[in-house]
């Protein structure tokens, strides 16, 4: 991933307005861009999280969604999900299921997030340039530690959205 990566600027419905370099989109929260997230669970119901590399420009060193990445211009959501799962965790053959979409905005960027989930018990060969560590977490453990400064703000939003979507009532941090 480079600052010269070209991304689509979209409206809140995901319709493409134009394309711009990532370096122009990041830093301007008025420009919405599409991303995919995949919540990868194992068969025990634990959620695989990645600890972002300290070299990342967003949420460096924080625990984050299993898989997340930009949708390339002209790429379908399904293509982006398959590509990102392989690039980040080395996962192939997992059939992700679409869960929901939402807008996540902060002072740095605005993302139209499309979230998928899948179950994977196989090997994980994560991208060591982007990820420092990968491990499974119990849902209750995440909920109990959400107030700690160990998770990305994006993941905190994602986790709360997932719980609401699934109708799971946990005592979680703000």
N, C-alpha and C positions, 0 to 999 in steps of 0.2 A: 504494500500500500504506500502510495506516495502522495505528497501534497498536490501533485499534478493530475491525480486521478480525476476523471470526468464523471460527474454525477448528474442525475436528472433533478431539477427543481420541479416540485409538484404542488398542486393545491391540496386541500384537506380531503378530497375524494381520490387522490392518487393520480390525477390527470396531469400529464407532463406539460409544463409551461415552457421550459427551456433547459439547456444543459450548461453547467459551469464547472470550473475546476473545484475540487474539494477544498482547496485553500481559500476560496471565496465564500463557499457555503458555510464551512466551519468558522465560527466567529460572527456570523450574522443570523440570529435566530428568526429573522423574518423570512428566510429561505428554507422551505420544508424539503426534506429529501427522504427517500424510502430506505428502510432497513428491514432485514428479517432477523428474527430471534428464533432459536429452537431450544425448548426446554427438554433436555435429554434426561430421562429417568432410567434407573435400572429396574429389574423385575421386583426388587424389594420396596419400590416406591421412593427411593432416595433420588434427589436431584443432583446431577453432576454440575458442579460450578467450576469455572476457570478463574484463576488468579492472574489478572492482567500484568503484563510485563511492565517494569519500571520505565521502559522506554516509550510507552504509549503517551499520546498527547491528551487523552481523556481518561480519567480514573486510573491512573498508573498505580499498580500495586494493590488494587481493590479486587475483591471477589465479585464475579459478574455472571451473567446469564451463560448457560452452557455454550451456546454458539450465537454469535451476532455479527452482522456485517451489512455493508451497503449493497443495494441492488444496482447492478451495472446498467447503463443505458441499453434499452431494448431487451433486457433479460426478464424472463418471467419470474414470478415469486418462487415457483417450484424449482426452477433452474438455480436461482440464487441460494435457496435452502440447501440443495444437494451440494453445490460448489462450496458453500461456507462450512458445511459439516465435514467435508473431506479436507478442506484447507486448514481448519482450526483443530479438529480432533481426530482426523484420519478415519472418520466413520463413513462406511459405504453400506448400501443395502438396507438402510433404515428408511422406512416409509413414513415421513412426517405427516401429521394430521394438523390441518389449520384449526386454530383455537379462536382467535379474535384479532382485532387491530385497534390501535389507539394513537393519539398524538402525545409525544413526550417533548416538552420544551424546557430549556434552561437558558441562562444568559449566554451560553456558548453556541447552541444549535437547537433546531427543531426537527424532530424525526417523526415520520409516519411509520409506525412500527407494525409489522405483520408477524404475529407470534404463532409458532407451530410447536408440536410436541412429538416425541417418539420414545420408544423403549429400546434400550441398547445394553446388552450384557457382555458384548465382545470387547476386544482390545481397543484401547484408546492410545493413539500416537499423536500427541498434541504438538502444535507448531511452537517450538521453543523460542522463536524470534518474537512472537506476540504474547506468549503465555508462559508464566513462571511455574504454575502448578495446576493440577486438576484433581478434584476429589469429590466423592459423593457426600451429600449432606441430607440428614433427615429434615423433613419439612418443619417439624417442631423446633429443631435446633436453629434453623434459619430464623423462624419467627421469634424465638427467644433472644436472638442476638442482633435483630434488625436495628436497634438503637445504637449499636457499636459502629464505629467508623471503619468498618472492614469491608463493607459492600459499596459498590458504585451506586450513585443516586438513580441511575437508569434501572439497575437491578431492583432496588427497593420499590420503584414504581411498578416494574414488571411483576414482582412477587405479590404485591398487594392486588394487582389486576388479576393475576392467576387465581389467588384465593377467592376473590369475589366471583370470578367466572365459574369456578368449581363449587361455589357455595360452602367453602371451608371456613369455619369460624375458629380462628386461632387468636390468642392474645399476642399481638405483634406490636413492635415499637412504631413510633410515628415516622 
